[in-house]
Amino acid sequence: MANTSSAKKADRQSERHRLHNRYYAKTTRNAIRDIRNTKDKAAAEKQAPAVFAMIDKLAKIGLIHKNKAANLKSGIQVYINKLA
């Protein structure tokens, strides 16, 4: 348990940051899942820029590594290109 006032404040802030990060990470994962479950190429191409922006934002704020972001975007693009 935190003893000092600064430690208590750090606990409050870390909880807020954790919930904030969890929301954006989960939202992005759901968007990636949705785009990978679609069978319509036009719909996937329309969703892709927004999903790529979400992935880039996670990498920018440090929630995921930049290489993981690149791998995710590459995998999504490969999937879209394979759709008929």
C-alpha positions as CSV (number, residue, x, y, z in Angstrom):
1,M,0.0,0.0,0.0
2,A,1.2,3.5,-0.8
3,N,2.4,5.5,2.1
4,T,3.3,8.9,0.7
5,S,1.0,11.3,-1.0
6,S,3.1,11.1,-4.2
7,A,2.9,7.3,-4.2
8,K,-0.9,7.5,-3.8
9,K,-1.2,10.0,-6.7
10,A,1.0,7.7,-8.8
11,D,-1.3,4.8,-8.0
12,R,-4.3,6.9,-9.1
13,Q,-2.6,8.0,-12.3
14,S,-1.4,4.5,-13.2
15,E,-4.9,3.1,-12.9
16,R,-6.3,5.8,-15.1
17,H,-3.5,5.2,-17.7
18,R,-4.1,1.5,-17.5
19,L,-7.8,1.8,-18.3
20,H,-7.1,4.3,-21.1
21,N,-4.5,2.1,-22.6
22,R,-6.7,-1.0,-22.3
23,Y,-9.6,0.7,-24.0
24,Y,-7.5,1.8,-27.1
25,A,-5.7,-1.6,-27.3
26,K,-8.9,-3.6,-27.1
27,T,-10.7,-1.3,-29.6
28,T,-7.8,-1.8,-32.1
29,R,-7.8,-5.5,-31.6
30,N,-11.5,-5.6,-32.3
31,A,-11.0,-3.6,-35.4
32,I,-8.2,-5.9,-36.6
33,R,-10.4,-8.9,-35.9
34,D,-13.3,-7.4,-37.8
35,I,-11.2,-6.6,-40.9
36,R,-9.7,-10.2,-40.9
37,N,-13.2,-11.8,-40.6
38,T,-14.6,-9.9,-43.6
39,K,-14.8,-11.6,-46.9
40,D,-15.6,-8.5,-48.9
41,K,-12.5,-6.9,-50.4
42,A,-14.1,-3.5,-51.0
43,A,-15.3,-3.3,-47.3
44,A,-11.8,-4.4,-46.1
45,E,-10.1,-1.8,-48.2
46,K,-12.4,0.9,-46.9
47,Q,-11.7,-0.1,-43.2
48,A,-8.0,-0.5,-43.7
49,P,-6.8,3.2,-43.4
50,A,-8.7,3.7,-40.1
51,V,-7.3,0.4,-38.7
52,F,-3.8,1.4,-39.8
53,A,-4.1,4.7,-38.1
54,M,-5.2,3.0,-34.9
55,I,-2.2,0.7,-35.0
56,D,0.1,3.6,-35.7
57,K,-1.3,5.4,-32.7
58,L,-0.7,2.5,-30.4
59,A,2.9,2.3,-31.6
60,K,3.4,6.0,-31.2
61,I,2.3,6.0,-27.6
62,G,4.3,2.9,-26.8
63,L,1.6,0.4,-26.3
64,I,3.0,-1.9,-29.0
65,H,6.4,-1.9,-30.5
66,K,6.9,-0.3,-33.9
67,N,7.9,-3.6,-35.5
68,K,4.8,-5.3,-34.2
69,A,2.8,-2.4,-35.7
70,A,4.5,-3.0,-39.0
71,N,3.9,-6.7,-38.9
72,L,0.2,-6.2,-38.1
73,K,-0.3,-3.7,-40.9
74,S,1.6,-6.0,-43.3
75,G,-0.5,-9.0,-42.3
76,I,-3.7,-7.1,-42.8
77,Q,-2.6,-5.9,-46.2
78,V,-1.6,-9.4,-47.3
79,Y,-5.0,-10.6,-46.2
80,I,-6.8,-7.8,-48.2
81,N,-4.7,-8.5,-51.3
82,K,-5.7,-12.2,-51.2
83,L,-9.4,-11.5,-51.1
84,A,-11.1,-12.1,-54.4
